[in-house]
Amino acid sequence: MPRSQKRIETPSAETAELGKRLLPGKRGRNRSSQIVVCLPCNGVAHGVHLRLNRSGAEARQHQVSTAAQAAKVLKEVGDKCPIVAILPKSLYLLRVFELPKVSAEEVPPILELEASAVLPPEFGAVEVCYRLVASRKEGYERYEVCIARREELGAYLSALELLGIRPGIVLPSAVAWVQLLKTAGQADLLIAALGSDQLEAVSLGSDGTVNIRTITAAGGAEGAERYQRGLVECVRPLLTTRTADASALSIGWIGPHCPSHLANGRVMFKDLGEVLPSMPAKTESGGEIGVLLYHFSAALVEAVQAGELQTSNLLPSEIRRRQQQSALRKSVLWAASLLVLACVLAYMAMRTMVHRYQERIGQLSTKIESIRKEGEAVGRRIEQLEAMRAARVTGSDFQSIIAGLYDSSPPNLTYSGVELDEQGKLRLQGQAESLATAFLLPEQLEKNGTFKEVQPGDASRSRKGEGTVVEFRVDCKLNRKGSGQ
């Protein structure tokens, strides 16, 4: 198997049990979680990619020494998998601060001020993260704070970046140990190698705080004897707090070279399989860091996926600010893209609607033109009918007028003009021999039933040749009813 990738396998029953334990929920729910936990050591980045689903847990151990190897691994892992870098205890301090209750936004700057106050000025700029622990006084909160020098933290991240790894979370080992100790209920103290020449010994205090100590290897010794002196100094304070009739101090040893020869009636060493029965008991030679990272990944995967460790992230504030700005730019770009897409879709929809309405308008115009032509034809037909009706109504007017004038006109009287309009108004113009004859005509017309509303007009005498003639004008109405129409 190539050096850049090793598989950590567990028996099928144990992997299924691990998946069920870490992925609680309703039966049949298709849930999946994954995480990459890494640690740089001597120019090599050790990492474990853990994927959990209903069928169990699958873990792959990676050791990358070049950016190309890291790019290949990260491509297999995918962009959505969180990358967690473990920060060894040698690179940070652990302090507990008790503060009055304040809002969540005010906690980080206050803790940074408190941390700067308890450190000497030569310590330099710091980065802090914290987790909430049990409070002792009402109205106060207690915080377990991890403090790292910004310069050392930057060098740690630079070492990872040279290998092509940019973690989204930098987690102090104390936080990872707390999550792991929750699953190791049978051990009072956990010890594991977190580097080439150092161990970390971790236990939980009664108030929920972490007691963590770095045990450095002594020069000239081999195997577990390299850590014997530091191990004794770590265990001695724990023994002083235990009563004589208490059970033996249970120490869970993760990795090879377990110092079982130091066990006595007050101290008992347990192998990995006894402390964490659902975890793999061993891996390839020299892979103890990978085994520990596997434990960390199994203990952290659900908390990281749920976003429960945001305050424990020791990633520098400048990097987090850049990530937030980048995420904001991506969100704005994505929103702008969606807006452009929405505008394009709206434009296409409007064009489609305009096209449809134009087609409908064309159809309506065709119908309107057809209706207009039909209306014109109907109008002409109506005009014809009106003309026919008018012809029927006025067809006998000429005869009635001639007959009425014949019966009503005095002798020696002639007509030069007879005008009849649509309303039945009649104007008579003519000549008579005398004024008496002209003035007698209206009276005669009124007596005749053919005419009504007779109004005498003008009458004047004028010379014509050697004699004279009287010109007259009479206005009246034709009585069509009276004429039998």
VOLO-609238 format. One record per residue: x, y, z negated of N, C-alpha, C, O in turn. Coordinates in steps of 0.1 Angstrom, whole numbers, plus 5000, padded with zeros to 4 digits. Layout:
BEGIN
XYZXYZXYZXYZ/...
REM end
This chain:
BEGIN
500949885000500050005000500950125000501850134992/500650235009501550345009501550424996500650414988/502650494994502850554981501850664978501550704967/501350724989500450844987499050804983498250884979/498750674983497450634979497450494973497950394978/496850484961496650354954495250344949494650444945/494750224949493350204945493350144931494050054928/492550204922492350154908491050084909490050144911/491049954906489849874907489449824894490249794885/488149814892487649754880486749644884486249634895/486449544875485549434878484249494882483749594877/483449424891482249474896481249494885480549594885/481149414875480149434864480549554856479649634852/481849584854482249694846482049824854481549924849/482249824867482049944875480549974876480250094876/479749874877478349904877477849964864477050054864/478349904853478049964840478550104838477850184833/479750134844480250264843479350364851479050474847/478950324863478050404871476750434864476250544865/476150334858474950354851475050444839474250524836/476250434832476450514820476650654823476250744816/477450684834477750824838476750884847476751004848/475850804852474750854861473450814856472750744862/472950874844471650834839470550894848470750994855/469450834848468350884855467350774858467450664854/466350814866465350714870465850604879466750634887/465350484878465750374886465450404901464350454904/466450384909466250404924466650534928466650564941/466950634919467350764924468750754930469650704924/468850814941470150814949470950934945470951034951/471750914934472651024929474050984932474450864932/474851084933476351064936477051184930476651294931/478251144924479151254918480551214922480851094923/481451314923482751284926483651394920483151504918/484951364918485851464912487251424916487551304918/488151524917489551494919490251554907490151684905/491051484899491851534888493251514892493651404895/494051614890495451604895496351674884495951744876/497651634885498751684876500051684883500451574888/500751794884502051794891503151754881503151784869/504051674885505151614877506351584885506251504894/507451654883508751634889508551644905509151554912/507851744909507751764924506751684931506651684943/506051594923504951514929503651544922503651554910/502651554930501251574924500551434923500351364933/500351394911499551274908498051314908497651414902/497251234914495851264914494951144915495451034920/493751154910492751044911491451104917490951204912/490951044927489651074933488650974928488750854932/487651014920486650924914485350964921484951074921/484650854926483350874932482450774925482650654923/481250834920480350754912478950754920478550854925/478350634921477050624926476350504919476850444910/475150474924474350364917475050234918474850144909/475850214928476550084929477750064920478249954919/478150174914479350164905480250284907479850384912/481550264903482550364904483750314913484150204913/484150414921485350384930486350494928486050604929/487550454925488650544922489850514931490150404933/490450624935491650604943492750694937492550814935/493950634935495050714929495950754941496250684950/496250884940497150944951498351004945498351054933/499450994952500751064948501251134961501651074970/501151264961501551344973502751424970502851484959/503651434979504951504977505051614988506051694988/504151614998504251715008502851775011501851715007/502851895017501551955020500751875030499551875030/501451805039500751725050500051615043498851585047/500651545033499951435027498751495019497651435019/498851605013497751665005496651705015495451685012/496951755027495951795036495151665041493951675042/495851555043495151435047494251385036493151345039/494751385023493951345012492651425010491551385009/492951565011491751655009490751645020489551665018/491251615032490251585043489351465040488151475043/489951365035489151245031488251275020487051225020/488651355011487851384999486651475003485551454998/486851575011485751665015485851795008486451804997/485151895013485252035008484352044995484652134987/483351964994482451984983482851914970482251934959/483951844970484451774958485251874950486251934955/484951894937485751984928487051924925487251804923/488152014926489451974923489852034909489852154908/490251944900490551994886492051964884492451844885/492752064880494152044876494252044861493752134854/494951944856495151934841496352004837497451984842/496252104827497352174822497952114810497152104800/499152064809499752004797499752094785499852214787/499752034773499752114761501052204760501052304753/502152164766503352234765503252374772504152454770/502252394780502052524787501052614782500652714788/500452574770499452664764499452654749499952554744/498852754743498652744728497152724725496352754733/496952674713495552644709495352724696495952694686/494352804696493952884684492452884682491752864692/492052904670490652914667490353054661490953104652/489353124667488953254663487453254659486653184665/487153334649485853344644485353494646486053584641/484353514654483853644658482353664655481653564655/481953784652480553804651479853774665480453784675/478553734664477853704676477753814686477353924682/478153794698478053894708477453834721477253704721/477253904731476653854744477753774751478953794748/477353684759478353594766479253674775480453634776/478853784780479753864789480853934781481953964786/480653954768481654024759482653934753483653974748/482353804753483253704747484653704753485653714745/484853684766486253674772487153794769488253764764/486653914771487654024768487954034753489054074750/486954004744487254014730488253904726489253934719/488153784731489053674728490453704734491453674728/490553774745491853804751492553914742493753904740/491754004737492354104727492754034715493854064710/491953944710492353874697493653794700494553784691/493753724711494853644714496153734715497253694710/496053844722497153934724497553994710498754024708/496654004701496954064688497753964679498654014671/497553834681498253734672499553694678500353614672/499853734691501153694697502053814698501653924698/503353784698504353884698504353954712503953894722/504854074713504754154726505654084736505254084748/506754014733507553954743506853824749507453774759/505753784743505053674749504553704763504453614772/504253834765503753874779502253864781501553834771/501853894793500453884796499953744795500653644798/498653724791498053594789496753584797496153674801/496453454799495153414804494553324793495253244787/493253344790492553264780491353194786490753244795/490953084779489753014781489252964768490052964758/488052924766487552884753486452784754485852764765/486152734742484952644741484352674727485152704718/483052664726482352694713482452574704482152464709/482752594691482852484681481852524670481252634670/481752434660480752454649481152584641482252604638/480052654638480252784631480252754616479652654611/480952834608481052824594480252934586479852914575/479953044593479253154586478053204595478153194607/477053244588475853284596476153424602476753504596/475753434615475953554622477353554629477653654636/478053444628479453434634479453314643478753224642/480353324653480653214662482153184661482953264660/482453044662483853004663484152954677483452884683/485352994681485752964695487152894694488052954687/487352784701488652724702489252774715488652754726/490252854714490852934725492152874730493052844722/492252844743493552804749494152934755493553004763/495452954752496153074756497353034764498152954759/497453084776498653044785499253174789498653274792/500653174790501353284796501053294811501053194818/500653414815500353434829501453394838501253334849/502653414834503853384843503953234844504153184855/503853154833504053014833502852944841503052854848/501653004839500452954846500652974861500252884869/501153094865501353114879502453024885502252974896/503452984877504452894882503852754884504152684893/502952714875502352584875501452574888501452474895/500652684891499852684903500652694915500252634926/501752764915502652774927503252634930503352604942/503552554920504052414922502952334930503252254939/501652354926500652284933500352334947500152264956/500552474948500252524961501352484971501052474983/502552474966503652424975503352284981503752244992/502552204973502152074978500752084985500251974988/500252194988499052214995497752194987496752154993/497852204974496752184965496352314959497152384952/495052354960494552474954493352444945492252434951/493552414933492452364924491452474922491752594922/490152434920489152524917488952544902488452644897/489552444894489452454880490852414874491352314878/491352494865492552454857492052434843491652524836/492152304839491552264826492652224817493452134819/492752294805493752254795493452114791492352064790/494552044788494351904785493551884772492851774771/493451974763492651964751491151944755490451874749/490752024765489352004769489051874775488051814772/489951824783489851684789489851584778489151484778/490751604768490751504757489451504749489051394745/488851624747487551624740486551544747485851464740/486451554760485551474767485851324767484951244766/487151294767487551154766487251094752486850974751/487551174742487351124728485851084725485551004716/484951154733483551114731483250974735482250914730/484050924744483750784749484650684741484450564742/485650734734486450644726486150654711486950694703/484950604708484450614694485150534684485050554672/485950434689486650334680488050384676488750314669/488450504681489850544679489850684672489050774675/490650694661490850814654491850904661491751034660/492750854669493850924675494150864689494250734690/494250944699494550894712495950944716496251064714/496750864722498050904726498350854740498050734743/498850944749499150904762500250994768500451104763/500950944778501951024785501351124794500551084803/501651244793501151354802502451424808502551544807/503251344814504451394820505551284819505251174814/506751314824507751214824508451184811508851074808/508551294803509251284790508451334778509051384768/507151324779506351374767505051304766504451254776/504651294754503251234751502451344745502951444740/501151324745500151404738499351324729498851214733/499351364716498551294706497351384702497551494699/496151324703494951404701494051344692493751224692/493451424683492351374675491351494673491651604675/490151454668489151554666488951584651488951494643/488951714648488751754634487251734630486351724639/486951744617485651734612484751844617483551824618/485351964621484552074625484452074641483952174646/484951974647484851964662485952024669486052024682/486952084662488152134669489052024672488951914667/490052054681490951954686492251974679492852084678/492851854674494151854669495051784680494951664682/495851864686496651814697498151854695498451964691/499051754698500451774695501251704707500851604711/502251774711503151724721504351654715505051704706/504551524719505651444713506651434724506451364734/507851494722508851494732509751374730510051334718/510251314741511151194740512451234734513051344737/513051154725514351174719515451114729515251014735/516551184730517551144739518251014734518450994722/518650934744519450814741518650694737519250584736/517350704735516550594731515850534743515750604754/515350414742514650344753513150314749512950294737/512250314758510850264756510150354746510350474745/509350284737508650354727509450414716508950504709/510750364715511550424704511950564707512250644698/511750614720512050754723511150844716511450954713/509950794713508850884707508650844692507650904686/509450764687509050704673509050814663508150824655/510150904663510251004653509051104654508351144644/508751154666507651244668506351184665505351244660/506151054667504950984664504750974649503650994645/505750944642505650944627505251074622504451084613/505851184627505551314622504051354626503451434618/503551304636502151324640501151254632500151304628/501551124628500651044621500551074606499551064599/501751124601501851144586500751244581500151214571/500451354587499451444582498051384582497251414573/497751294592496451234592496351134581495251114575/497451064577497350964566497151034552496550984543/497651154551497551224538496151264535495751284524/495251274545493851314543492951194541491751214539/493551074542492650964541492850894527493950894521/491750844521491850784508492450644509492550594520/492850594497493550464497492650354502493150254508/491350364499490450254503489850274517488950194521/490250374524489650394537490250294547491350234544/489550274558490050184568491350234574491650354573/492050144581493350184587493050284598492050284605/494050374600494050474611494150404624495150344627/493050424632493050354645493650454656493150564658/494650404663495350484673495150404686495550294688/494550474696494450424709495550464718495850584720/496350374723497550394731497150374746496750264750/497350484754497050474768498350464775499150564775/498650364782499850344790500750234784500350174774/501950214790502850114786503650154773503450264768/504450064768505350084757504550114744504950204737/503450044742502650064729503550024717503949914717/503750114708504650084696503849994686503650044674/503449884689502749794680503549754668502949724657/504849764669505749724657505649824646506049794635/505049944648504850044638503550024630503350094620/502749924634501449904627501749844613502649764611/500849884604500949834590499549834585498549844593/499349824572498049824566497249954568496049954567/497950064570497350194571497250244585496550334588/498050184594498050224608497850104617498450004615/496950124626496650014636496550064650495950164653/497350004658497450044673496449954681496349834679/495750024689494749954698495149974713495550084717/495049864720495349874734494149954742493049964736/494449984754493550064762492149984763491150044762/492249854766491049774768490149774756488949764757/490749794743489849794731489249924729488149934724/489950034732489450164730488450204741487450264737/488750174753487850214764487550084772488250064783/486650004768486449874775485949884789486149794797/485349994793484850004807485850064816485550074828/487050094811488150144820489050034824489149934817/489850064835490849954839491949944828492450034822/492349814826493349784815494749824819495549854811/495049814832496349844837496349884852495349864859/497449934856497549964870498949934874499749874867/499449984886500749944891501850004882501550094874/502949944883504049984874504350134877504450174889/504550214867504850354868503650434871503850554873/502450384870501250454873500450494860499250514861/501150504849500450544836499750674837498750704831/500450774844499750904846498450894854497450954850/498550804864497350784872496250724864495050754865/496550634854495550564846494950674837493650674835/495750764831495250864822494350964830493251004826/494750994842493951084851492651024854491551084856/492650884856491350814859490450824847489250854848/491050814835490150834823489550974822488350994819/490451064825489951204825488851234835487851294832/489051174847488051194858486751134854485651194856/486751014848485550954844484851024833483651034832/485651094824485051164813484551304817483751364811/485151364828484851494832483851514843483251614845/483651404851482951414863481551474861481151564869/480851424852479451474850479451624845478651704849/480351654835480451794830480751894840480252004841/481751854849482151944860481051964870480752074874/480351854874479251864883478151954878477452024886/477951944865476852014859477252164855476352244851/478552194858478952334855479052364840478852484836/479352264832479352284817480752334812480852374801/481752334821483052374816483552504822484752524824/482652594826483052724832483852804823484852864827/483552804810484352894800485652824797486552894792/485852694800487152634797488052634809489152574809/487752704820488552714831489652814829489352934827/490952774830492052864828492652914841493752964841/491952904851492352964864492453114862491553174857/493653174866493853314864492653404869492053364880/492453504862491253594865491453654879490453674886/492653684883492853744897492453644908491753684917/492853514906492453414916490953394915490353384926/490353394904488853374903488153494909487153474916/488753614908488153734914488253724929487253754936/489353674934489553654949488553544954487953564964/488353444946487453334950486053384950485253354959/485653474940484353534940484153624952483053624958/485153704955485053794966484953714979484153744988/485753604980485653514992484253454993483653445004/483753404982482453344982481353444985480453414992/481553574980480653684984480753714998479653735005/481953715004482053745018481453635026480753665036/481653515022481053395029479453405028478753385038/479053445016477553455015477053575024475953555030/477753685024477353795032477353755047476453785055/478453685051478553645065477453545068476853555079/477253455059476153355061474753425062473953395071/474553525053473353605054473253685066472153685072/474353745070474353815083474053725095473353765104/474653605095474453515105472953475106472353465117/472453445094470953415093470153525098469153505105/470553655095469753765099469853785114468853805121/471053765120471153775134470353665141469653685151/470453545135469653435141468153465140467453435149/467753515128466353555127465953655137464853655143/466853755140466553865149466453805163465553835171/467353705166467353645180466053565181465353575191/465753485171464453405171463253505172462353475180/463353615165462153705166462053765180461053785185/463253805185463353855199462753755209461953795218/463253635208462753525217461253505215460453485225/460753505202459353495200458553605206457453585212/459153735204458453845210458453835225457353875232/459553795231459553785246458553675250457853695260/458453565243457453465246456053515245455253495254/455853595234454553655232454153755243453053755248/455253835247455053935257454753865270453853905278/455453755273455253685285453853625286453153635296/453453565274452053515273451053625275450053605282/451253735268450253845270450253905284449153935289/451453905290451453955304450653855313449853905322/450853725311450053635318448553645316447753645325/448253675303446853685299446253815305445153825310/447153925305446654055311446454035326445554085331/447453955332447253935346445953865349445153895359/445653755341444353685342443153775340442153775348/443253865329442153955327442054055338440954095342/443154105344443054195355442454135367441554195374/442754005369442053935380440553925378439753955387/440253895365438853885362438154015363436954035368/438854125358438254255359438054305373437054365377/439054275382438954305396437754235402436954295410/437654105398436454035404435154085399434254105406/435154125386433954185380433654315386432454355389/434754395389434554525395433954515409433054585413/434454415417433954395430432454355429431654395437/432254265420430854215418429954335414428854345418/430554415405429754535400429454635411428354685412/430554655420430254745431429154685441428354755446/429254555443428254495451426854505445425854535451/426854485431425554505424425054645425423954675426/426054745424425754885424425154925438424154995439/425754865448425254895462423854835463422954895469/423654715457422354655458421354735450420154745455/421754785439420854865431420454995439419355035439/421555055445421255175453420255145464419355225467/420455025470419554985481418154975475417155015481/418054905463416754885457416155025453414955045455/416955115448416455245445415955315457414855385457/416755305468416255365480414955305485414055375490/414855175484413655105488412455155479411355175484/412755155466411655205457411255345460410155385460/412355435462412055575466411255585479410355665480/411655495488410955495501409555455499408655505505/409255355490407955305488407155415481405955445484/407855485471407055585463406755705472405655765471/407755745480407555875488407155845503407155935511/406955725506406655695520405455765526405355795538/404455795517403155865522403156015519402156075521/404256065514404256205510404056295523403356395522/404656255534404556345546403156355550402556455553/402456235550401056235555400156315545399256385549/400556295532399656365522399856515523398856595523/401156565525401356705527400656765539399956865538/400856685550400256735563398656745561398056845565/398156635555396656635554396256745544395256815547/396956765533396556875523396657005529395757095527/397757035537397957165543396857195554396357305556/396557085561395457095571394157135565393457225570/393857075554392557095547392457235540391457295539/393657275535393657395526394057525533393857635528/394657515545395257635551394057715558393257655565/394057855556393057935563393457945578394557905582/392457995586392758005600393858115602394158195594/394458105614395458205618396658205608397158315605/397158085604398258075594399157965599398657855602/400457995600401357895605402557875594402757965586/403157765595404257735585405557715593405657645603/406557785588407857785594408857695586409857655591/408457655574409357575566408557505554407857565547/408857375553408257295542409357215536409957125542/409657235523410857175516410257095504409557145496/410656965503410156885492411456815486412256755493/411656835473412756765466412356635459411256595460/413356575452413056445446412056455435411356355432/412056565428411056585417409656615422408756635414/409456625435408156655440407856805441406656835444/408856885440408657035441408557065456409357015464/407657155459407357185473407357335475406757405468/408157375485408157515489407657535503408157465513/406757625504406057655517406457795522406357885515/406857805534407157935540406457935554406457845561/405958055557405258075570404858215573405258305566/403958225583403458355587401958355588401258255591/401358475584399858495585399658625592400458715593/398358635597397958755604397758875595397958995599/397458845582397158955573397558915559397758795556/397759015550398058985536396958905529397258825521/395758935533394658865526394658715529394458635520/395058685541395158545544396258475536396158365532/397458545535398558495527398258475513398758385506/397458575507397158565493395958465491395758415479/395258425501394158325500394758185499394158095494/395958165505396458035506396757965493396357845491/397358025482397457965469396157915463396157805457/395157995465393857955459393357835465392857745459/393457825479393057705486393857585482393357475481/395157605481396057485477395657435463395757315461/395357525454395057485440393757405440393657305432/392757435449391557365449391757225455391057135451/392757205463392957075470393656995459394657035453/393356875458393956785448395356735451395956665443/395756765463397056715468398156805461399256745459/397956925457398957015452398557055437397357055434/399557085429399357135416400457235412401457245419/400157305402401057405397401457505408402657525410/400457555415400757645426401157785421400457835412/402257835425402757965421402858055434403658025442/402058165435402158255447403558315447404058355437/404058315459405358375461405358515466404358585464/406358545474406358675480405558675493405458575500/405058795496404358815509404758955513404659055506/405158965526405559105531405259115545405159015553/404959235549404659265563405859315570406659385565/405959265582407159305591406659315605405659255609/407359405613406959435626407659335635408759295634/406859285645407259195655406759235668405559225671/407659275677407259325690406359455688406759545681/405259445695404359565694403359555683402659645680/403359435676402459415665403159395652404359415650/402359345642402959315628402659175625401659115630/403459115615403258985610403558975595404359045590/402758895588402958875574403758745571403258645574/404858755564405658645560405358615545405358705537/405158485542404858455528405658335523406358255531/405658315510406358195504405458155492405058235484/405258015491404457965480405257845474405757755482/405257835461405957715454404857635446403957695440/404957505448403957415441404557275439405757255443/403857185434404257045433403356955440402156985440/403856845445403056755452402456655441403156605433/401156645442400456565432400356425438399356395445/401456335435401356205442400256125436399656045443/399956135423398856055417397556095424396656015426/397456225425396256275431396056235446394956225451/397256205452397156155466397056015467397155955478/396855945455396555795456397755715455397655595457/398955775452400255695451400455655437401455585434/
REM end
